[in-house]
Amino acid sequence: MLLDIRMAEMDGYETAALIRAREKTQTLPIIFLTAFNKDDADVLKGYSFGAVDYIFKPIMPDILCAKVDIFVELYKRTKALIRKNAELEHAEHTLLHTNQELAELNRLKSSFVSVASHEIRTPVTGIKGYVENMLSGLTGPLTEKQQHYLGRVASNVDRLMRIIDELLDIARIEAGQI
């Protein structure tokens, strides 16, 4: 906005104060124009009311146009940065919320893995015990074919127990117990 300091009903300083009071125009660049008061105190007064520049009359059109172009570009870039900052703040809030949800899901997963591993271990331990008893002859003599099949069952039970132990180790690590 180009604003003359000397005006009929109110001066440029009062007008600038009203412009700055409105939310929609509070960041609008104001360039003060004056043919009077080239005093530094008056220039400082203009800046205190939010001026971005101070031009003394007579005005050189090329200089005025160049300054207006620069301040309009700065204004646009500032608005774009403010919008981008708001978008980033929203994205950050969304990421924090998502991170909290993921942490809770991870906790639930770890709890499930721990409980499921313990629940699977109980029947597998029973199977392992029965197979070992049968292989050792406690249940009577076995044919060669029965020994072969029970040996495979025992091998797979041992493999399953190692998997269960690994799952329990992972659950302990994630719970911070290891």
VENZI-V552075 format. One record per backbone hydrogen bond with DSSP energy under -0.5 kcal/mol. CO is the residue of the C=O (numbers start at 0). NH is the residue of the N-H. If there is no record, write none. Layout:
BEGIN
co=CO nh=NH
co=CO nh=NH
END
This chain:
BEGIN
co=0 nh=2
co=0 nh=30
co=2 nh=32
co=4 nh=6
co=4 nh=11
co=10 nh=14
co=11 nh=15
co=12 nh=16
co=13 nh=17
co=14 nh=18
co=15 nh=19
co=16 nh=20
co=17 nh=21
co=18 nh=21
co=21 nh=24
co=21 nh=25
co=22 nh=25
co=24 nh=27
co=29 nh=31
co=29 nh=51
co=29 nh=52
co=30 nh=2
co=31 nh=54
co=32 nh=4
co=33 nh=56
co=38 nh=42
co=39 nh=43
co=40 nh=44
co=41 nh=45
co=42 nh=46
co=43 nh=47
co=44 nh=48
co=45 nh=48
co=45 nh=50
co=46 nh=49
co=49 nh=29
co=52 nh=31
co=54 nh=33
co=58 nh=60
co=59 nh=63
co=60 nh=64
co=61 nh=65
co=62 nh=66
co=63 nh=67
co=64 nh=68
co=65 nh=69
co=66 nh=70
co=67 nh=71
co=68 nh=72
co=69 nh=73
co=70 nh=74
co=71 nh=75
co=72 nh=76
co=73 nh=77
co=74 nh=78
co=75 nh=79
co=76 nh=80
co=77 nh=81
co=78 nh=82
co=79 nh=83
co=80 nh=84
co=81 nh=85
co=82 nh=86
co=83 nh=87
co=84 nh=88
co=85 nh=89
co=86 nh=90
co=87 nh=91
co=88 nh=92
co=89 nh=93
co=90 nh=94
co=91 nh=95
co=92 nh=96
co=93 nh=97
co=94 nh=98
co=95 nh=99
co=96 nh=100
co=97 nh=101
co=98 nh=102
co=99 nh=103
co=100 nh=104
co=101 nh=105
co=102 nh=106
co=103 nh=107
co=104 nh=108
co=105 nh=109
co=106 nh=110
co=107 nh=111
co=108 nh=112
co=109 nh=113
co=110 nh=114
co=111 nh=115
co=112 nh=116
co=113 nh=117
co=114 nh=118
co=115 nh=119
co=116 nh=120
co=117 nh=121
co=118 nh=122
co=119 nh=123
co=120 nh=124
co=121 nh=125
co=122 nh=126
co=123 nh=127
co=124 nh=128
co=125 nh=129
co=126 nh=130
co=127 nh=131
co=128 nh=132
co=129 nh=133
co=130 nh=134
co=131 nh=135
co=132 nh=137
co=132 nh=138
co=133 nh=136
co=136 nh=139
co=142 nh=146
co=143 nh=147
co=144 nh=148
co=145 nh=149
co=146 nh=150
co=147 nh=151
co=148 nh=152
co=149 nh=153
co=150 nh=154
co=151 nh=155
co=152 nh=156
co=153 nh=157
co=154 nh=158
co=155 nh=159
co=156 nh=160
co=157 nh=161
co=158 nh=162
co=159 nh=163
co=160 nh=164
co=161 nh=165
co=162 nh=166
co=163 nh=167
co=164 nh=168
co=165 nh=169
co=166 nh=170
co=167 nh=171
co=168 nh=172
co=169 nh=173
co=170 nh=174
co=171 nh=176
co=171 nh=177
co=172 nh=175
END
